[in-house]
Amino acid sequence: MKQLSHIDNTPSTPGKFKMEKSYRLRFHSPLAKLTFWSFVFLGLILVFFFRSPSSSPPAPSDLSRRSLRTHSWGGPAWEKRVRSSARVRSEHGISVLVTGAAGFVGTHVAAALRRRGDGVIGLDNFNDYYDPALKRARQALLERSGVFIVEGDINDMALLNKLFEVVAFTHVMHLAAQAGVRYAMENPSSYVHSNIAGLVSILEVCKSANPQPAIVWASSSSVYGLNTKVPFSEKDRTDQPASLYAATKKAGEEIAHTYNHIYGLSLTGLRFFTVYGPWGRPDMAYFFFTKDMLKGKSIPIFEAANHGTVARDFTYIDDIVKGCLAALDTAEKSTGSGGKKKGAAQLRVFNLGNTSPVPVSDLVSILERLLKVKAKRSIMKLPRNGDVQFTHANISSAQRELGYKPTTDLQTGLKKFVRWYLSYYGSGKKSSQ
């Protein structure tokens, strides 16, 4: 910024800055005027050239993790793939656009929908928040089952409009988001781009569709923020976010309310509680604990003030998928048409958790037994980066309205994860970053 420091010396108040007398321009001759206007026109031409869309794109910034670039799409072959993937194969099936389909939850949900005969189209930008190779492997897994993932950004309205032009989606499963509590301190704008602007983009295309689809989307247990009352209930206050990630998810819930109220969109928000399992996210504790323990590295075990226990309501991926599908199946139709509301529409929010918080130290003990290695534990104070001390879900509403009933305990779920991890990465030799 040093090269720009001279700008700060220019007064901000108009009329107070006076040029030295010797630098004032005087147009005493036609030649001087011609020279002056020649420079003006030359400057305008240069400005137009460098601002022209045909010029080279600017160098990527730290926002490249958001994958703002839009990949090629369109054409007869592309449309044929989209229609084939979205084709319903069961009598009472639905046609679903799954955003974030190459993500952890998105992959499992898309695969489950496909298995039961629903039409599924995925959308993902394959950003590099974590190893894109893992996302590509999930993509290959889905494509083997017949699910096509369109590569593009959820803020690309031209792409979204084209998808809705090609397919009359009955439902949208919106799972695309910038995840992670700690990364928000490094790249806050990526959360605004994905979790707020991205949600608005999805809602905009849905409210203008005819017919409007029903929408189920991923909120987060992080919206409970600094609440101390447990277990967390959907009726509890959610106005004390402890992280920017939590704040964007809370903002998403308010935005959903607005679009439901104005446009008649049927909206169901799902507050996930610490989802884990095969094909999971490398930034999650259970995942990088496994990696570091196999490599003999120490792992951080956080504790709260006064040696307080840090615990999480770990929820196995298969249980989360059942909740997602139940939310889709019980979602009522949107009531609007062409962007105009015709009646009250369904608006819901549910906790999807396991109802059994487990101390992180117990998680490590389970991994020690499954991996047959002794963890090198490094006890550390819980940092002030947005992490909370505990999470615990009250799932009575989901049980009552969705028939949601988690069945996988942490021991069983971690056993399945470790089996997958060792199969995919080996015994720590293959990088998981």
Disulfide bonds with the S-S distance in Angstrom:
none
